[in-house]
Amino acid sequence: MAVIVVLELIEPTDARMIAASGEPAEPTAVRRVHAAPSDPDVPGDPGPTTVCGRETSVMLKEHWEPSGPGQRWWPPRWAGWIVNGICQTCEKGVRAA
C-alpha cells in the first residue's frame, strides 16, 4: 500500500489556510499524524479516508516519503511536537499491510 501522510489539525479550517500559503504546518496546529492510502485516480494524493477511517478532506497532506522499505511511514519531525502523536490505529494498519 502506498502511504500518504496527512495531518489532523486542531482547527480543521487551518488546513485550507496552510495549504494555500504553501507553508508547512506549525507543530502547535497539528493534533495527530495519520496514514491514508493513495487515491487510485490521483496518485500522490490521499484517498478519501485514512487507514483509521477518518475523512482526509479536512486534513493537510504532508509531503513525506520514507527513505526505503521498512522505514517509518511518518516524518520524524512530528514525534514529540504534537498533541496526541502518531495515530496508533493507522500505525497498526500500515504495519499489517
Order of alpha helices (4+ residues) and beta strands (2+ residues): beta-alpha-beta-beta-alpha
